[in-house]
Amino acid sequence: GRASRRSRHPPRRRSVRPLAGRPPRQAIQLCLLPLLVLPGSPPRQPPRRVLSALPEGQVGGEGAIGEVHGGGVGRGTAEGRARGHQGAAQHNPLPPHPDAGPSAPADHLRLVFYRMGLDDKEIVALSGAHTLGRSRPERSGWGKPETKYTKNGPGAPGGQSWTAEWLKFDNSYFKEIKEKGDQDLLVLPTDAALFEDPTFKVYAEKYAADEEAFFKDYAEAHAKLSSLGAKFDPAEGFSLDD
């Protein structure tokens, strides 16, 4: 009867084909690529200029910086990640809803980053990531629909950038935030706070004047952010530096 008919026609097995020649697990990891999103900034794809090592199970970062073309950050990564474990984000709850959080932008930055073990210097350095990318008001509620710097792309046109050359990684973010002289460039409350808060201002002024100092501190802060909650085997990891 029905049972015998079913036995003669067993269900066919469905195979998973690799994405672009990659094993399925790697394809899934690429699809679930975590992004670095600073307070008030829009989600965005990691810029092609930043070549990152993206560890599995990472929370809140793109991965330690490998290279930035055109003169910039060059830093190897500590490899040997064995598996994820309970990290800072699991021991501490997420920051409260903005309506219930600190009213001052500087306090908001500290609320977000202190819980991850990052200090004021690292907060300012990581804020410099806004030298890349744009904000789109329809996605984040911040910025203009387009400016003279973004109306023609590259990529999808529109949005508002923090810098004129928003695909170039340099220290122009700090220079532009300090000057506030271009209405086509975005300045969020958390950006302005870098030159208003006395402690933040020390580092923001330093990075505006010294690009190499910014590159060095950014690379170290980004590597630290990317290693949060990681467990390495061997415990000290190993370096891929040349």
C-alpha positions, 0 to 999 in steps of 0.5 A: 500500500502507501508504505510500500510505495514510500519505501520504493521512493525514498526522499532525495538528499539535497546538497549544499553547493559552496558559494563562489567555490568556498566551503559552506561554512565559510560562505555563511561566515561571509554572509554574517560579516559583522560590522563596526558601527559607532554610536549614531553612524549608519550600518555600512559595508567594510571599505575595500581599502581596509583588509581585515582578518575576520574571526568567527563568532566576533561581536562588534568589530570588523577584525584587526586591521591588515592594511590600508592602501595609500599610506595608513594603518598596517598591523598584523593580527593575533591568530590562533582563535580557538572558540568563542566564550563568554565575553564582555557583551555577555557579562554586561547588558546592552546599553539602555534605550537612548531615551533612558540613557545619558543626555550628554553625547560624551557620556553616551560614548563612555557608556557604550565603550567602557563596558567593553574595556575601552578607554577615552583614547581608544574611544576617540581613535575608533571614532576616527573610523568615520573618515570612511563612509556615509550616513543615510537619513532614511536608514539612520535618521542622520544626515542629508539625502545627498551632498556635493561629495556623494551625489554621484557615488561611487556606488549608490549615490546619496547620503552625507559623509564626514569627510570630502574623500570618504573612501580614503582613510586618513585623519581628515575626520578630526580636521573637519570636525574641529573646523566645522566649516563645511555644511556638506559634511556631517557632524553628529553630536558624538562627533562634536563631543570629541572636541568639547569634552576636556579628556576627549579633546586632548586626543582629538587635537593630537590626531588632527595634527598628527596622522601617524599617531592616529594610525598607530592608536587606531590600529591598536584600538581596533585590534583590541575591539576585535579580540573582545571575548576571544579565546586563543590557542595557544593562549598568547596567540601567534603573529602573522606580521612580516 
